[in-house]
Every structure is written in C-alpha cells, then in structure tokens.
Amino acid sequence: MLGTGYHTISVSIGIVGFLTAGLVFSIINSVLKPFIVILSLPAILLSLGLFMLVVNGLMVYISLNLAPGISMTFLNSIFTGMLLSLINYIVSAALVVKSGSVK
C-alpha cells in the first residue's frame, strides 16, 4: 500500500494479475466507454472536452474495481486516465508519422 489518506494505491498481485487488469480495462473501455461518452456529451461540450478526463478516470476506476488485487482512489484513477490518454496520443501520432512516411 502506497500513500496515506486519499491517495492510496494497493497492489497485491503478480504479472498475471496485471495482465488480467489490462484485459478488464480493454473490455470496459471498448464496451462501456461509448455509452458513457454519449450520456456525458453535454458536460463534455460545456467543458470543451475536459470532462473526458473524468470519463477516462471513471473507466480506469471501474476496471480496477473489477480486477482482483488492485485498488486506488478515484483521484488517482483520473491521473491514471490522463497518463493513458497521453501515451495513447503519443503512440497514435508516432504510427501516423510512420505510416505517412511509407507512402
């Protein structure tokens, strides 16, 4: 367990648990996220897209509650969602540059 108070992260699993958590996150992200985005569209539009950080954090939070052995607070889930979004953006941009140079 890391941290105190509101910023706690508890991990009690091995590599198989992390792979399971990744699988759960992928399934939740592909099935549940489109519905959450549609339902929260007014908030996303009013905040000029910043509410997507909360949506991404919610997806991480739901996934970690379903995955065995990992738990964290909602605030840490939002930060994790931000980090995952940044990594996804960098990888997507690198793949576009790579595929654009092949032509």
LODRENSE-482664 format. One line per 8 residues: their letters; for each residue x, y, z of C-alpha. Coordinates in Angstrom, 2 decimals. Layout:
! LODRENSE-482664
a = X,Y,Z | ...
! end
This chain:
! LODRENSE-482664
mlgtgyht = 0.00,0.00,0.00 | 1.39,3.38,-1.04 | 0.48,6.80,0.30 | -1.76,7.97,3.08 | -5.24,9.41,3.27 | -6.96,9.96,-0.04 | -4.03,8.92,-2.21 | -3.79,5.19,-1.58
isvsigiv = -2.87,2.55,-4.10 | -2.99,-1.10,-3.09 | -1.38,-3.80,-5.23 | -1.27,-7.44,-4.17 | -0.94,-9.30,-7.50 | 1.73,-10.57,-9.87 | 2.18,-10.33,-13.61 | -0.89,-12.47,-14.32
gfltaglv = -2.99,-10.07,-12.26 | -1.70,-7.09,-14.21 | -2.48,-8.84,-17.49 | -5.97,-9.61,-16.18 | -6.42,-5.97,-15.18 | -5.32,-4.89,-18.66 | -7.81,-7.26,-20.24 | -10.61,-5.99,-18.00
fsiinsvl = -9.66,-2.39,-18.83 | -9.69,-3.13,-22.56 | -13.12,-4.75,-22.39 | -14.61,-2.00,-20.21 | -13.06,0.69,-22.43 | -14.41,-0.80,-25.64 | -17.90,-1.74,-24.39 | -18.86,0.80,-21.73
kpfivils = -16.96,3.95,-22.74 | -19.03,4.80,-25.86 | -22.24,4.78,-23.79 | -20.68,6.91,-21.04 | -19.38,9.40,-23.63 | -22.83,9.70,-25.23 | -24.51,10.19,-21.85 | -21.96,12.79,-20.75
lpaillsl = -21.87,14.64,-24.08 | -23.45,17.84,-22.66 | -20.81,18.03,-19.93 | -18.06,17.31,-22.44 | -19.29,20.09,-24.74 | -19.72,22.60,-21.90 | -16.22,21.91,-20.59 | -14.73,21.99,-24.11
glfmlvvn = -13.63,18.36,-23.82 | -12.06,18.50,-20.37 | -14.77,16.25,-18.94 | -13.21,13.43,-20.98 | -10.53,13.31,-18.28 | -13.24,12.39,-15.79 | -14.71,9.83,-18.21 | -11.27,8.23,-18.69
glmvyisl = -10.75,8.22,-14.92 | -14.14,6.59,-14.45 | -13.21,3.84,-16.91 | -9.96,3.17,-15.02 | -11.80,3.23,-11.68 | -14.47,0.77,-12.84 | -11.84,-1.51,-14.36 | -9.72,-1.57,-11.23
nlapgism = -12.74,-2.32,-9.06 | -13.50,-5.33,-11.25 | -9.88,-6.53,-11.46 | -8.76,-8.59,-8.46 | -5.89,-7.35,-6.31 | -5.61,-3.71,-7.43 | -7.38,-0.74,-5.89 | -6.91,3.03,-5.99
tflnsift = -8.89,6.17,-5.28 | -10.95,7.98,-7.90 | -8.49,10.90,-8.00 | -5.62,8.53,-8.76 | -7.81,6.91,-11.41 | -8.25,10.30,-13.10 | -4.47,10.81,-13.10 | -4.01,7.30,-14.50
gmllslin = -6.59,8.04,-17.20 | -4.69,11.21,-18.10 | -1.45,9.24,-18.36 | -3.08,6.55,-20.50 | -4.58,9.21,-22.79 | -1.19,10.87,-23.20 | 0.52,7.56,-24.01 | -2.26,6.67,-26.47
yivsaalv = -1.88,10.06,-28.18 | 1.90,9.69,-28.49 | 1.67,6.15,-29.88 | -1.09,7.16,-32.33 | 0.91,10.17,-33.51 | 4.02,8.02,-33.99 | 2.06,5.47,-36.00 | 0.58,8.20,-38.22
vksgsvk = 4.04,9.65,-38.88 | 5.42,6.19,-39.64 | 2.58,5.27,-41.99 | 2.73,8.70,-43.64 | 6.42,8.27,-44.49 | 5.81,4.90,-46.19 | 3.74,6.42,-49.00
! end
